[in-house]
């Protein structure tokens, strides 16, 4: 029976980010468990890399402050994983304006960036994300932040393969997880294989509740599975709108990378011209859902031109994301597990901007058995309040 210091269950962006941080900050042996190819219906295959935070924003609670810090972290994190893997992960950071450390500085920035016009204000209570090193009062967003999540996942997988012999990838499915006395954790895999670990992190997305079915206190988490559908269209040849072309030229891009967000829907164009449109909107009682292609018709025509819009061939992908009743992710140790069972899941729409930053804080907490670097509002113990 194989034994590891840590077993990370899940190979989405949360699990991959955490495995990378554990490799870089600890000497632990690590098992990364999960199919190398995303399972049909998983949240990873519909991830778009679009931030839905727009306009003039103030951090008003731990989650929102964490999202702002997550935006800031992505600007350095994406080039890092690009360098470590040798793969170029494309991203567009035109949506990140500037950080502000005081209300007066924030108001000056607002006037300068928006000429007294803005898209919305969330606040006005100051907040910060503990452990991030950033005590930002707010951030200015002119557009949306975007990066290619599939390329980011490819880069992370390559980094882990090149990283260390201390990490073993197991392309298997975990069927059950159980605590063993006061020591390790037992994991039963498909085909009857069993391994043990000193600590286990559940980063299994929508499958997490199934692995916690014997832990009744997490009924209070109000688990909910949210369906979403993403549509992909291959490269199109079209005249680039002037405002996008000038933005691309300023960044040295051969073709612009841009995104739009309208309510629950988002639309992105990759550097090679491919389009991605999607949402995480739950289906109604009749079994129908809003079609993002119809909702984003104007934005699609802005990107490719009205004539080219009719020539697009869209291919759908469906997926499920896990959400808690308070819509915040879960990051931290399961109460009364003796620091052996940890959760890193339920990111819903926030995973792409939060997972890279929170993975660093979670790795630190696991190494020291001290959760002070993680906001209590994200901790599993919040459901026992």
C-alpha positions as CSV (number, residue, x, y, z in Angstrom):
1,X,0.0,0.0,0.0
2,X,1.5,3.3,-1.1
3,X,1.7,6.2,1.4
4,X,2.2,9.9,0.7
5,X,2.5,12.9,2.9
6,X,-0.2,14.7,1.0
7,X,-2.9,13.5,-1.5
8,X,-4.5,16.2,-3.6
9,X,-7.8,14.9,-5.1
10,X,-8.7,16.8,-8.2
11,X,-6.8,18.0,-11.3
12,X,-8.6,21.2,-12.1
13,X,-7.0,24.6,-11.6
14,X,-7.4,24.4,-7.8
15,X,-5.7,21.0,-7.4
16,X,-2.9,21.8,-9.9
17,X,-2.2,25.2,-8.3
18,X,-2.0,23.7,-4.8
19,X,0.3,20.8,-5.9
20,X,2.7,23.4,-7.4
21,X,2.7,25.5,-4.2
22,X,3.3,22.4,-2.0
23,X,6.2,21.3,-4.3
24,X,7.8,24.7,-4.1
25,X,7.3,25.5,-0.4
26,X,7.5,22.1,1.3
27,X,9.5,18.8,1.2
28,X,6.4,16.7,1.3
29,X,5.7,13.7,-1.0
30,X,2.5,14.4,-3.0
31,X,0.0,12.3,-4.9
32,X,-2.0,14.2,-7.4
33,X,-5.1,12.1,-8.1
34,X,-7.6,12.5,-10.9
35,X,-8.1,11.9,-14.7
36,X,-5.6,13.8,-16.8
37,X,-8.4,14.6,-19.2
38,X,-11.3,16.6,-17.6
39,X,-14.3,14.4,-17.0
40,X,-17.4,15.3,-19.1
41,X,-19.5,17.8,-17.3
42,X,-16.7,19.1,-15.1
43,X,-16.3,22.8,-14.3
44,X,-12.8,22.8,-15.8
45,X,-14.0,22.3,-19.3
46,X,-16.3,25.3,-19.3
47,X,-13.9,27.6,-17.6
48,X,-13.4,30.8,-19.6
49,X,-10.8,32.8,-17.7
50,X,-13.0,35.9,-17.6
51,X,-13.3,38.1,-14.5
52,X,-16.8,39.4,-13.9
53,X,-15.6,42.2,-11.7
54,X,-16.2,45.5,-13.6
55,X,-16.4,49.1,-13.0
56,X,-15.3,50.9,-9.8
57,X,-14.9,48.4,-7.0
58,X,-14.3,48.6,-3.2
59,X,-13.4,45.6,-1.2
60,X,-16.3,45.2,1.3
61,X,-15.7,41.7,2.7
62,X,-13.2,39.0,2.9
63,X,-14.3,37.3,-0.3
64,X,-14.5,40.4,-2.4
65,X,-11.1,41.6,-1.0
66,X,-9.7,38.2,-1.9
67,X,-11.0,38.5,-5.5
68,X,-9.3,41.9,-5.9
69,X,-6.1,40.5,-4.5
70,X,-6.5,37.5,-6.8
71,X,-6.7,39.8,-9.9
72,X,-3.5,41.5,-8.8
73,X,-1.8,38.1,-8.2
74,X,-2.7,36.9,-11.7
75,X,-0.5,39.6,-13.3
76,X,2.6,38.0,-11.9
77,X,1.4,34.4,-11.6
78,X,0.7,33.9,-15.3
79,X,4.2,35.0,-16.5
80,X,5.7,32.7,-13.8
81,X,4.0,29.5,-14.9
82,X,4.7,30.5,-18.5
83,X,8.4,30.7,-17.6
84,X,8.5,27.6,-15.6
85,X,6.7,25.5,-18.3
86,X,8.2,27.1,-21.4
87,X,4.6,27.6,-22.7
88,X,3.2,31.0,-23.4
89,X,-0.1,31.4,-21.5
90,X,-1.9,34.3,-23.3
91,X,-3.7,36.9,-21.1
92,X,-5.1,40.3,-21.4
93,X,-4.7,42.6,-18.4
94,X,-6.2,45.7,-19.8
95,X,-9.0,45.4,-17.3
96,X,-6.6,46.0,-14.3
97,X,-6.3,49.7,-13.9
98,X,-4.5,50.5,-10.6
99,X,-4.6,49.6,-6.9
100,X,-5.5,52.3,-4.4
101,X,-4.5,52.4,-0.7
102,X,-6.8,55.2,0.5
103,X,-10.3,56.5,-0.3
104,X,-8.9,59.8,-1.5
105,X,-6.4,58.1,-3.9
106,X,-9.3,55.9,-5.1
107,X,-11.5,58.9,-5.9
108,X,-8.7,60.7,-7.8
109,X,-8.2,57.5,-9.8
110,X,-11.9,57.3,-10.5
111,X,-11.9,60.8,-11.9
112,X,-8.9,60.2,-14.0
113,X,-10.0,56.9,-15.5
114,X,-13.7,57.5,-15.9
115,X,-13.9,61.3,-16.2
116,X,-16.6,61.1,-13.5
117,X,-18.3,58.2,-15.3
118,X,-18.2,54.7,-13.8
119,X,-20.0,51.4,-14.1
120,X,-20.8,50.7,-10.4
121,X,-19.6,51.0,-6.9
122,X,-19.5,48.2,-4.3
123,X,-18.7,49.4,-0.8
124,X,-18.0,51.8,0.7
125,X,-16.4,49.7,3.5
126,X,-12.6,49.2,3.2
127,X,-11.3,45.6,3.3
128,X,-8.2,43.6,2.8
129,X,-7.3,39.9,2.2
130,X,-5.3,38.7,5.2
131,X,-2.0,37.2,4.1
132,X,-2.0,38.6,0.7
133,X,0.4,41.5,1.5
134,X,-2.2,43.8,-0.1
135,X,-4.3,46.2,1.9
136,X,-6.0,47.7,-1.1
137,X,-9.0,50.0,-0.6
138,X,-10.1,49.3,-4.2
139,X,-9.2,48.8,-7.8
140,X,-10.2,50.5,-11.0
141,X,-11.4,48.2,-13.9
142,X,-11.9,49.7,-17.3
143,X,-12.4,46.3,-19.0
144,X,-12.4,42.6,-17.9
145,X,-9.3,40.5,-17.1
146,X,-9.0,37.5,-19.3
147,X,-6.6,34.6,-19.7
148,X,-6.7,31.2,-21.5
149,X,-7.5,28.6,-18.8
150,X,-6.8,25.6,-21.0
151,X,-3.3,26.9,-21.7
152,X,-2.9,27.7,-18.0
153,X,-3.8,24.1,-17.1
154,X,-1.4,22.7,-19.7
155,X,1.4,24.8,-18.3
156,X,0.6,23.7,-14.7
157,X,0.6,20.0,-15.7
158,X,4.0,20.5,-17.5
159,X,5.4,22.3,-14.5
160,X,4.4,19.5,-12.2
161,X,5.9,16.8,-14.5
162,X,9.2,18.7,-14.7
163,X,9.1,19.7,-11.1
164,X,10.2,16.9,-8.8
165,X,10.2,13.2,-8.2
166,X,8.4,13.9,-4.9
167,X,5.1,14.2,-6.9
168,X,3.3,11.2,-8.4
169,X,0.4,11.7,-10.7
170,X,-2.3,9.0,-10.5
171,X,-4.8,9.2,-13.3
172,X,-7.5,7.5,-11.2
173,X,-10.9,8.3,-9.7
174,X,-11.3,8.5,-5.9
175,X,-14.3,6.5,-4.6
176,X,-14.1,7.2,-0.9
177,X,-12.0,9.0,1.7
178,X,-12.0,8.0,5.4
179,X,-10.0,8.9,8.5
180,X,-7.9,6.2,10.0
181,X,-7.9,6.4,13.8
182,X,-5.6,9.3,14.9
183,X,-3.1,8.9,12.1
184,X,-3.5,8.9,8.3
185,X,-6.3,9.0,5.8
186,X,-7.4,6.1,3.6
187,X,-8.4,6.6,0.0
188,X,-10.1,4.0,-2.1
189,X,-9.5,4.4,-5.8
190,X,-11.2,2.7,-8.8
191,X,-10.1,-0.8,-9.6
192,X,-9.9,-1.5,-5.9
193,X,-6.5,0.3,-5.3
194,X,-6.0,1.8,-1.8
195,X,-3.5,4.4,-0.8
196,X,-2.9,6.3,2.5
197,X,-1.8,9.9,3.2
198,X,-0.9,12.0,6.2
199,X,-3.1,14.8,4.8
200,X,-5.7,14.8,2.0
201,X,-7.0,17.9,0.2
202,X,-10.4,17.6,-1.6
203,X,-10.2,19.8,-4.7
204,X,-12.7,17.7,-6.6
205,X,-15.2,20.4,-7.6
206,X,-18.7,19.1,-8.0
207,X,-17.7,15.6,-6.7
208,X,-16.6,17.0,-3.3
209,X,-20.0,16.4,-1.5
210,X,-19.9,12.7,-2.6
211,X,-16.6,12.3,-0.8
212,X,-17.9,14.0,2.3
213,X,-21.2,12.1,2.4
214,X,-20.4,10.7,5.9
215,X,-19.7,14.2,7.3
216,X,-23.1,15.4,8.3
217,X,-22.0,18.9,9.4
218,X,-21.4,19.9,5.8
219,X,-25.1,19.6,5.1
220,X,-25.0,23.2,6.5
221,X,-22.9,24.2,3.6
222,X,-26.0,24.0,1.4
223,X,-24.2,22.4,-1.5
224,X,-25.7,23.3,-4.9
225,X,-24.6,22.2,-8.3
226,X,-24.9,25.0,-10.9
227,X,-25.1,24.1,-14.6
228,X,-23.3,26.1,-17.2
229,X,-22.8,25.9,-20.9
230,X,-19.9,27.3,-23.0
231,X,-19.8,27.7,-26.7
232,X,-16.7,27.7,-28.8
233,X,-16.2,29.0,-32.4
234,X,-13.1,28.4,-34.4
235,X,-10.9,31.2,-35.8
236,X,-12.7,33.8,-37.8
237,X,-11.2,36.3,-40.3
238,X,-12.8,39.7,-39.8
239,X,-12.0,43.3,-39.7
240,X,-10.9,44.2,-36.1
241,X,-12.8,47.0,-34.5
242,X,-10.6,50.1,-34.1
243,X,-10.8,50.3,-30.3
244,X,-9.6,46.7,-30.1
245,X,-6.9,47.0,-32.7
246,X,-5.3,50.0,-31.0
247,X,-5.4,48.2,-27.6
248,X,-3.7,45.2,-29.2
249,X,-1.0,47.3,-30.8
250,X,-0.1,48.9,-27.5
251,X,0.5,45.4,-26.0
252,X,2.5,44.2,-29.0
253,X,-0.2,41.6,-29.9
254,X,-0.7,40.4,-33.5
255,X,-4.4,40.1,-32.8
256,X,-6.4,41.6,-29.9
257,X,-7.5,39.6,-26.9
258,X,-10.7,41.0,-25.5
259,X,-13.7,40.1,-23.3
260,X,-17.1,41.4,-22.5
261,X,-19.4,40.5,-19.6
262,X,-23.1,41.1,-19.4
263,X,-24.8,39.9,-16.3
264,X,-24.3,36.1,-16.1
265,X,-22.8,35.9,-19.6
266,X,-19.3,36.5,-20.9
267,X,-17.6,36.5,-24.3
268,X,-13.9,36.3,-25.0
269,X,-11.7,36.3,-28.1
270,X,-8.4,34.5,-28.0
271,X,-5.2,35.7,-29.8
272,X,-5.8,33.2,-32.6
273,X,-9.3,34.6,-33.2
274,X,-11.3,31.8,-31.5
275,X,-14.4,32.9,-29.7
276,X,-15.7,31.6,-26.4
277,X,-19.2,32.5,-25.1
278,X,-20.8,31.1,-22.0
279,X,-22.6,31.4,-18.7
280,X,-23.2,29.6,-15.4
281,X,-26.9,30.1,-15.4
282,X,-29.1,27.4,-13.8
283,X,-31.8,25.8,-15.9
284,X,-35.4,26.6,-15.0
285,X,-38.2,24.2,-14.2
286,X,-39.0,23.8,-17.9
287,X,-35.5,22.5,-18.5
288,X,-34.5,25.5,-20.7
289,X,-31.8,28.1,-20.1
290,X,-30.8,31.4,-21.6
291,X,-28.6,31.1,-24.7
292,X,-25.4,33.1,-24.3
293,X,-25.1,33.4,-28.1
294,X,-28.4,35.3,-28.2
295,X,-27.6,37.4,-25.1
296,X,-24.2,38.4,-26.5
297,X,-25.2,39.0,-30.1
298,X,-24.2,42.6,-30.1
299,X,-20.7,41.9,-28.5
300,X,-20.1,39.1,-31.0
301,X,-20.8,41.5,-33.9
302,X,-18.4,44.0,-32.2
303,X,-15.6,41.4,-32.3
304,X,-16.0,39.8,-35.7
305,X,-18.3,42.1,-37.7
306,X,-22.0,41.6,-38.5
307,X,-21.3,39.6,-41.7
308,X,-18.8,37.2,-40.1
309,X,-21.2,36.6,-37.2
310,X,-23.5,34.6,-39.4
311,X,-20.6,32.3,-40.6
312,X,-19.6,31.2,-37.1
313,X,-20.0,27.5,-36.3
314,X,-20.5,27.1,-32.5
315,X,-19.8,23.9,-30.6
316,X,-21.2,23.6,-27.1
317,X,-19.7,22.2,-23.9
318,X,-21.7,21.6,-20.7
319,X,-20.4,21.5,-17.2
320,X,-21.3,21.6,-13.5
321,X,-19.8,23.8,-10.8
322,X,-20.2,23.5,-7.1
323,X,-21.6,26.3,-5.0
324,X,-22.2,26.8,-1.2
325,X,-25.2,28.6,0.2
326,X,-23.1,31.8,0.8
327,X,-21.5,31.6,-2.7
328,X,-18.0,31.7,-1.2
329,X,-15.4,28.9,-1.8
330,X,-14.2,26.6,1.0
331,X,-10.5,26.8,1.8
332,X,-9.2,25.2,5.0
333,X,-9.2,22.2,7.4
334,X,-12.3,20.2,8.1
335,X,-13.2,20.6,11.8
336,X,-12.3,17.6,14.1
337,X,-10.2,15.9,11.4
338,X,-6.9,16.5,13.3
339,X,-5.6,18.7,10.4
340,X,-5.7,15.6,8.2
341,X,-8.6,16.5,5.9
342,X,-8.7,19.8,4.0
343,X,-11.1,21.4,1.5
344,X,-10.3,23.5,-1.5
345,X,-13.5,23.5,-3.5
346,X,-16.8,25.2,-4.3
347,X,-15.2,28.1,-6.3
348,X,-18.3,28.5,-8.5
349,X,-17.4,31.5,-10.7
350,X,-14.5,32.7,-8.7
351,X,-12.0,29.8,-9.1
352,X,-9.9,31.2,-11.9
353,X,-9.0,34.4,-10.2
354,X,-8.9,33.0,-6.6
355,X,-7.4,29.5,-6.9
356,X,-3.8,30.6,-7.7
357,X,-3.6,33.0,-4.8
358,X,-5.5,30.9,-2.2
359,X,-3.3,27.8,-3.1
360,X,-0.3,29.7,-1.8
361,X,-2.1,30.5,1.5
362,X,-3.5,26.9,1.8
363,X,0.0,25.4,1.3
364,X,1.3,27.6,4.0
365,X,-1.5,26.6,6.4
366,X,-0.9,22.9,5.7
367,X,2.8,23.2,6.3
368,X,2.3,25.0,9.7
369,X,-1.1,23.6,10.7
370,X,-2.1,27.2,11.2
371,X,-5.0,28.8,9.2
372,X,-4.3,32.4,10.0
373,X,-3.4,33.1,6.4
374,X,-6.9,32.2,5.3
375,X,-9.9,34.4,6.0
376,X,-12.4,32.8,8.4
377,X,-15.2,33.6,5.9
378,X,-13.7,31.0,3.6
379,X,-13.0,28.4,6.2
380,X,-15.0,25.2,6.5
381,X,-15.6,25.9,10.2
382,X,-17.8,28.9,9.2
383,X,-20.8,26.5,8.7
384,X,-20.7,25.6,12.4
385,X,-21.3,29.1,13.5
